[in-house]
C-alpha cells in the first residue's frame, strides 16, 4: 500500500492526524473499559462478564494487528493485498490504487509501538494502536494514534485510520463519509 503525505512539515501533519483520528473515534456509548495486560500465548483471557472489563488482547492478537499495520503501510504492498488488511478494504479499492501510484509512497513503512484496548471503544473487537510512519527510514509521523478492528476472526486496520490519513491529503474518497464502512464495532 502506498500512502503519500505530500510536502507538509511532519509536525503539522502529526497534529492534524491526531485531531482527525481523535475526532473520528469519539465514543458513542459513553462507557469506558480498562485495558488488561496481554495474556500469555495460548491462554484464554477471562470473560468480560466475569471481570467487568474487556478481555485482554492475546499475543496472537497483537502479532496479527502489527502485521496488518506493517503490511498496509508498506509502500511495496499491492493495492489488492492492502485491501485484505483494511476494514472493508474492497470498498476502498479505488483509493488504494490511487495511493499505490504515488512515487513518494514507495518508500513508506510503518512501525507499531503499542497496542491496547481503547476505553473510548469498549468492544473486544477494537484495539488502539500507536504507530509511526517512516519514509526511507526517516520518521514522518511519530507515535500516531490508530485503530484496529476484528472482523471474522481477523484483525485489520480500521477504515477510520486510513480515512483520517487521506483527510490530511485533502482527498478522502466518498467511502470515508459512509458510517457503514468506517464504523468500529460496538459490541
Backbone torsions as a table, in degrees:
resi	resn	phi	psi	omega
1	UNK	NA	132.3	175.5
2	UNK	-108.1	150.2	-179.0
3	UNK	-146.1	124.8	-177.6
4	UNK	-104.4	133.1	177.1
5	UNK	-101.9	3.9	-179.5
6	UNK	70.2	-150.4	-176.9
7	UNK	-115.7	26.1	179.2
8	UNK	-74.9	147.3	175.6
9	UNK	-60.9	141.4	-175.6
10	UNK	-58.0	-39.4	-178.3
11	UNK	-63.5	-43.1	178.8
12	UNK	-64.1	-43.3	179.4
13	UNK	-63.0	-42.0	179.9
14	UNK	-62.2	-46.4	179.7
15	UNK	-61.7	-42.7	179.1
16	UNK	-65.8	-39.3	179.0
17	UNK	-61.5	-46.9	-179.9
18	UNK	-61.2	-44.2	179.1
19	UNK	-62.6	-42.4	-179.5
20	UNK	-65.2	-47.7	-177.6
21	UNK	-67.9	-42.3	178.5
22	UNK	-63.3	-38.1	178.3
23	UNK	-68.1	-34.4	-178.6
24	UNK	-79.0	-19.5	-169.9
25	UNK	-113.2	24.2	179.6
26	UNK	-65.9	148.5	-175.8
27	UNK	-75.4	131.2	175.0
28	UNK	-89.7	-24.9	-174.2
29	UNK	-85.4	-21.4	-179.1
30	UNK	76.1	-5.8	-179.2
31	UNK	-82.8	171.2	175.6
32	UNK	-139.3	162.3	178.7
33	UNK	-142.0	158.7	177.4
34	UNK	-100.9	143.5	175.9
35	UNK	-73.5	143.7	176.3
36	UNK	-115.9	147.3	179.4
37	UNK	-65.1	152.9	179.2
38	UNK	-63.4	145.3	178.9
39	UNK	-88.4	164.3	175.9
40	UNK	-66.0	145.9	-179.4
41	UNK	-53.7	128.1	176.9
42	UNK	93.5	-14.3	178.8
43	UNK	-90.4	153.2	-179.6
44	UNK	-96.2	132.2	176.4
45	UNK	-71.8	152.8	177.3
46	UNK	-64.6	154.1	-178.5
47	UNK	-70.1	152.4	-179.6
48	UNK	-62.4	-33.8	-179.2
49	UNK	-64.8	-35.3	-178.7
50	UNK	-76.3	-41.9	-173.9
51	UNK	-92.3	-17.7	-176.3
52	UNK	78.5	10.2	178.4
53	UNK	-143.6	173.7	-178.9
54	UNK	-68.2	147.5	174.7
55	UNK	-65.0	149.0	179.8
56	UNK	-67.1	152.3	171.6
57	UNK	-74.4	134.9	178.3
58	UNK	-81.9	167.5	176.1
59	UNK	-61.4	-38.2	178.1
60	UNK	-63.6	-40.6	176.4
61	UNK	-59.1	-48.8	-178.1
62	UNK	-60.7	-41.0	178.3
63	UNK	-64.6	-41.7	-178.6
64	UNK	-67.7	-39.1	177.9
65	UNK	-64.9	-46.2	178.6
66	UNK	-59.1	-46.2	179.7
67	UNK	-60.6	-40.7	179.4
68	UNK	-62.6	-45.9	-179.5
69	UNK	-66.8	-44.9	-179.4
70	UNK	-63.0	-44.2	178.9
71	UNK	-64.3	-47.6	-175.4
72	UNK	-60.7	-43.7	-175.2
73	UNK	-92.0	6.2	177.8
74	UNK	-78.2	121.3	-178.7
75	UNK	-60.8	-14.3	179.1
76	UNK	-93.9	-6.1	179.2
77	UNK	-77.3	132.5	178.6
78	UNK	-68.9	158.5	177.4
79	UNK	-59.8	-37.8	179.4
80	UNK	-63.9	-42.3	178.6
81	UNK	-71.1	-36.6	177.2
82	UNK	-61.4	-36.8	179.8
83	UNK	-62.3	-28.0	-178.5
84	UNK	-74.9	-19.4	-180.0
85	UNK	-111.6	12.8	177.0
86	UNK	-112.8	133.7	175.6
87	UNK	-53.7	125.6	-177.3
88	UNK	54.7	34.6	-176.4
89	UNK	-49.7	-45.2	-179.8
90	UNK	-58.5	-29.1	179.1
91	UNK	-72.2	-17.9	179.9
92	UNK	-104.3	16.5	-173.9
93	UNK	-54.6	-44.9	-178.2
94	UNK	-64.3	-41.9	179.1
95	UNK	-66.2	-38.8	178.4
96	UNK	-65.3	-40.7	177.9
97	UNK	-64.9	-40.0	179.3
98	UNK	-62.8	-42.5	178.7
99	UNK	-66.3	-37.9	-178.6
100	UNK	-63.2	-22.9	-179.3
101	UNK	-81.2	-7.3	-177.3
102	UNK	-77.6	124.8	180.0
103	UNK	-64.9	-39.3	-178.7
104	UNK	-61.8	-33.1	-175.7
105	UNK	-75.2	-12.9	-176.6
106	UNK	-60.3	-27.3	-177.9
107	UNK	-100.3	11.0	-177.6
108	UNK	-75.4	140.1	173.0
109	UNK	-142.3	167.5	177.6
110	UNK	-131.0	148.8	174.9
111	UNK	-129.5	125.3	-179.8
112	UNK	-89.9	127.2	-178.5
113	UNK	-102.5	-25.2	-178.1
114	UNK	-163.1	147.7	178.0
115	UNK	-138.5	131.5	179.9
116	UNK	-153.7	172.5	171.0
117	UNK	-71.0	152.9	-177.5
118	UNK	-112.2	111.8	179.9
119	UNK	-59.1	-24.0	177.7
120	UNK	-74.3	-17.9	-179.1
121	UNK	-130.9	79.9	-175.6
122	UNK	-74.5	69.4	178.6
123	UNK	-133.0	139.8	176.3
124	UNK	-69.2	-4.9	-177.5
125	UNK	-106.2	15.9	179.8
126	UNK	-133.4	137.8	175.6
127	UNK	-134.1	145.7	175.9
128	UNK	-89.9	135.1	-177.6
129	UNK	-125.7	132.8	172.5
130	UNK	-107.7	122.3	-176.5
131	UNK	-141.2	158.2	175.5
132	UNK	-117.9	141.7	173.2
133	UNK	-101.8	134.3	-179.2
134	UNK	-124.3	150.7	174.6
135	UNK	-130.9	117.7	-177.6
136	UNK	58.7	31.1	179.6
137	UNK	86.8	-10.2	179.2
138	UNK	-92.5	131.9	-178.7
139	UNK	-71.5	124.6	175.7
140	UNK	-95.2	-48.9	-178.8
141	UNK	-128.4	99.4	-179.4
142	UNK	-81.6	144.9	172.8
143	UNK	43.8	52.5	-179.9
144	UNK	-82.2	142.7	177.3
145	UNK	-83.1	144.4	176.5
146	UNK	-154.3	176.4	178.5
147	UNK	-129.1	149.5	170.5
148	UNK	-120.2	146.6	177.9
149	UNK	-127.1	146.6	177.4
150	UNK	-104.2	129.6	178.8
151	UNK	-141.8	125.3	179.2
152	UNK	61.5	31.7	179.2
153	UNK	81.0	5.1	179.8
154	UNK	-120.5	135.1	175.4
155	UNK	-87.2	136.9	-178.8
156	UNK	-136.3	161.4	171.9
157	UNK	-66.6	131.1	179.0
158	UNK	-67.3	139.3	177.7
159	UNK	-57.9	-33.3	177.9
160	UNK	-57.5	-39.9	-179.3
161	UNK	-65.2	-47.2	177.9
162	UNK	-61.2	-45.8	-177.9
163	UNK	-64.8	-36.8	177.9
164	UNK	-62.7	-39.8	178.2
165	UNK	-69.0	-38.8	177.1
166	UNK	-65.9	-34.1	178.0
167	UNK	-61.3	-35.4	177.8
168	UNK	-61.2	-31.0	177.9
169	UNK	-81.7	-12.6	-178.0
170	UNK	79.9	16.8	-175.5
171	UNK	-134.0	47.0	179.1
172	UNK	-71.2	138.9	177.9
173	UNK	-73.4	164.8	-178.5
174	UNK	-58.9	-26.1	179.3
175	UNK	-60.8	-27.9	180.0
176	UNK	-67.2	-18.4	177.5
177	UNK	-93.2	0.9	-176.4
178	UNK	-99.3	104.5	-178.3
179	UNK	-59.7	-24.1	178.5
180	UNK	-68.6	-18.7	178.8
181	UNK	-101.0	-24.7	-172.8
182	UNK	-111.1	-10.4	-178.4
183	UNK	-66.8	143.3	175.7
184	UNK	-93.6	153.4	-179.3
185	UNK	-58.8	145.5	179.4
186	UNK	-109.7	-5.6	-178.7
187	UNK	-143.1	NA	NA
